[in-house]
Structures are given as C-alpha cells and as structure tokens.
Amino acid sequence: MFEYLTRQINTGRKKPQTYAEELNALGREGWELVAVTPDFDGEHILTAFLKRPLKAAH
C-alpha cells in the first residue's frame, strides 16, 4: 500500500533548480515521482504526483 502526495510547481515564478531541489528532498524522504501534469492552460503551473510505501505499524 502507498500514501500519496501532490505538489504544485509554478515554473513561471521558480527557477528550475529550486523545484528540482524540492523534488530531490522529497525523494530522499522516500517519495517517488509518479507523474507531472500541467494545469488547465498548460503554461506555468504543474502538479507533481508522488507516492511512497506506507510504513508498517508497530
């Protein structure tokens, strides 16, 4: 089973290095990038969909 997360990425306001660092930090926490989709007009807002395995309850 997985838990899921979405992140909005504004490519018009952030430099590529900034959102790359954010996604890399999430990757170090175990998140896997599943897909990136544009908003309705496809210009500057992207939505990143991520997943990671659920940790077993102790």
PyMOL CGO cylinders between C-alpha atoms (Angstrom):
from pymol import cmd
from pymol.cgo import CYLINDER

trace = [
    CYLINDER, 0.00, 0.00, 0.00, 1.08, 3.54, -0.69, 0.3, 1, 1, 1, 1, 1, 1,
    CYLINDER, 1.08, 3.54, -0.69, 0.49, 7.03, 0.57, 0.3, 1, 1, 1, 1, 1, 1,
    CYLINDER, 0.49, 7.03, 0.57, 0.17, 9.79, -1.99, 0.3, 1, 1, 1, 1, 1, 1,
    CYLINDER, 0.17, 9.79, -1.99, 1.18, 13.44, -2.18, 0.3, 1, 1, 1, 1, 1, 1,
    CYLINDER, 1.18, 13.44, -2.18, 0.66, 16.24, -4.70, 0.3, 1, 1, 1, 1, 1, 1,
    CYLINDER, 0.66, 16.24, -4.70, 2.82, 19.33, -5.07, 0.3, 1, 1, 1, 1, 1, 1,
    CYLINDER, 2.82, 19.33, -5.07, 2.10, 22.44, -7.12, 0.3, 1, 1, 1, 1, 1, 1,
    CYLINDER, 2.10, 22.44, -7.12, 5.10, 23.70, -9.09, 0.3, 1, 1, 1, 1, 1, 1,
    CYLINDER, 5.10, 23.70, -9.09, 4.93, 27.22, -10.50, 0.3, 1, 1, 1, 1, 1, 1,
    CYLINDER, 4.93, 27.22, -10.50, 7.51, 27.24, -13.29, 0.3, 1, 1, 1, 1, 1, 1,
    CYLINDER, 7.51, 27.24, -13.29, 6.81, 30.91, -14.01, 0.3, 1, 1, 1, 1, 1, 1,
    CYLINDER, 6.81, 30.91, -14.01, 7.93, 32.04, -10.55, 0.3, 1, 1, 1, 1, 1, 1,
    CYLINDER, 7.93, 32.04, -10.55, 10.55, 29.47, -9.52, 0.3, 1, 1, 1, 1, 1, 1,
    CYLINDER, 10.55, 29.47, -9.52, 13.86, 28.64, -11.11, 0.3, 1, 1, 1, 1, 1, 1,
    CYLINDER, 13.86, 28.64, -11.11, 14.24, 25.02, -12.29, 0.3, 1, 1, 1, 1, 1, 1,
    CYLINDER, 14.24, 25.02, -12.29, 16.96, 24.44, -9.69, 0.3, 1, 1, 1, 1, 1, 1,
    CYLINDER, 16.96, 24.44, -9.69, 14.56, 25.46, -6.90, 0.3, 1, 1, 1, 1, 1, 1,
    CYLINDER, 14.56, 25.46, -6.90, 11.83, 22.96, -7.70, 0.3, 1, 1, 1, 1, 1, 1,
    CYLINDER, 11.83, 22.96, -7.70, 14.39, 20.30, -8.62, 0.3, 1, 1, 1, 1, 1, 1,
    CYLINDER, 14.39, 20.30, -8.62, 15.86, 20.65, -5.12, 0.3, 1, 1, 1, 1, 1, 1,
    CYLINDER, 15.86, 20.65, -5.12, 12.37, 20.39, -3.60, 0.3, 1, 1, 1, 1, 1, 1,
    CYLINDER, 12.37, 20.39, -3.60, 11.61, 17.19, -5.54, 0.3, 1, 1, 1, 1, 1, 1,
    CYLINDER, 11.61, 17.19, -5.54, 15.03, 15.74, -4.70, 0.3, 1, 1, 1, 1, 1, 1,
    CYLINDER, 15.03, 15.74, -4.70, 14.42, 16.41, -0.99, 0.3, 1, 1, 1, 1, 1, 1,
    CYLINDER, 14.42, 16.41, -0.99, 11.11, 14.53, -1.25, 0.3, 1, 1, 1, 1, 1, 1,
    CYLINDER, 11.11, 14.53, -1.25, 12.94, 11.68, -2.99, 0.3, 1, 1, 1, 1, 1, 1,
    CYLINDER, 12.94, 11.68, -2.99, 15.35, 11.41, -0.07, 0.3, 1, 1, 1, 1, 1, 1,
    CYLINDER, 15.35, 11.41, -0.07, 12.28, 11.02, 2.19, 0.3, 1, 1, 1, 1, 1, 1,
    CYLINDER, 12.28, 11.02, 2.19, 11.17, 8.01, 0.13, 0.3, 1, 1, 1, 1, 1, 1,
    CYLINDER, 11.17, 8.01, 0.13, 8.75, 9.74, -2.25, 0.3, 1, 1, 1, 1, 1, 1,
    CYLINDER, 8.75, 9.74, -2.25, 8.72, 8.51, -5.85, 0.3, 1, 1, 1, 1, 1, 1,
    CYLINDER, 8.72, 8.51, -5.85, 7.60, 10.83, -8.65, 0.3, 1, 1, 1, 1, 1, 1,
    CYLINDER, 7.60, 10.83, -8.65, 4.72, 9.16, -10.49, 0.3, 1, 1, 1, 1, 1, 1,
    CYLINDER, 4.72, 9.16, -10.49, 3.58, 11.87, -12.91, 0.3, 1, 1, 1, 1, 1, 1,
    CYLINDER, 3.58, 11.87, -12.91, 3.66, 15.58, -13.63, 0.3, 1, 1, 1, 1, 1, 1,
    CYLINDER, 3.66, 15.58, -13.63, 0.66, 17.21, -15.29, 0.3, 1, 1, 1, 1, 1, 1,
    CYLINDER, 0.66, 17.21, -15.29, 0.06, 20.80, -16.44, 0.3, 1, 1, 1, 1, 1, 1,
    CYLINDER, 0.06, 20.80, -16.44, -2.81, 22.92, -15.24, 0.3, 1, 1, 1, 1, 1, 1,
    CYLINDER, -2.81, 22.92, -15.24, -5.77, 23.71, -17.43, 0.3, 1, 1, 1, 1, 1, 1,
    CYLINDER, -5.77, 23.71, -17.43, -3.92, 26.22, -19.61, 0.3, 1, 1, 1, 1, 1, 1,
    CYLINDER, -3.92, 26.22, -19.61, -0.61, 24.31, -19.55, 0.3, 1, 1, 1, 1, 1, 1,
    CYLINDER, -0.61, 24.31, -19.55, 1.56, 27.37, -19.05, 0.3, 1, 1, 1, 1, 1, 1,
    CYLINDER, 1.56, 27.37, -19.05, 3.17, 27.71, -15.65, 0.3, 1, 1, 1, 1, 1, 1,
    CYLINDER, 3.17, 27.71, -15.65, 1.53, 25.53, -13.02, 0.3, 1, 1, 1, 1, 1, 1,
    CYLINDER, 1.53, 25.53, -13.02, 2.42, 21.86, -12.89, 0.3, 1, 1, 1, 1, 1, 1,
    CYLINDER, 2.42, 21.86, -12.89, 1.13, 19.30, -10.43, 0.3, 1, 1, 1, 1, 1, 1,
    CYLINDER, 1.13, 19.30, -10.43, 3.57, 16.62, -9.34, 0.3, 1, 1, 1, 1, 1, 1,
    CYLINDER, 3.57, 16.62, -9.34, 2.06, 13.36, -8.10, 0.3, 1, 1, 1, 1, 1, 1,
    CYLINDER, 2.06, 13.36, -8.10, 4.24, 11.32, -5.74, 0.3, 1, 1, 1, 1, 1, 1,
    CYLINDER, 4.24, 11.32, -5.74, 3.86, 8.07, -3.81, 0.3, 1, 1, 1, 1, 1, 1,
    CYLINDER, 3.86, 8.07, -3.81, 5.77, 6.12, -1.18, 0.3, 1, 1, 1, 1, 1, 1,
    CYLINDER, 5.77, 6.12, -1.18, 5.14, 2.85, 0.61, 0.3, 1, 1, 1, 1, 1, 1,
    CYLINDER, 5.14, 2.85, 0.61, 3.25, 3.03, 3.88, 0.3, 1, 1, 1, 1, 1, 1,
    CYLINDER, 3.25, 3.03, 3.88, 5.37, 2.21, 6.89, 0.3, 1, 1, 1, 1, 1, 1,
    CYLINDER, 5.37, 2.21, 6.89, 4.22, -0.86, 8.79, 0.3, 1, 1, 1, 1, 1, 1,
    CYLINDER, 4.22, -0.86, 8.79, 2.50, -0.12, 12.08, 0.3, 1, 1, 1, 1, 1, 1,
    CYLINDER, 2.50, -0.12, 12.08, 4.44, -1.37, 15.09, 0.3, 1, 1, 1, 1, 1, 1,
]
cmd.load_cgo(trace, "trace")
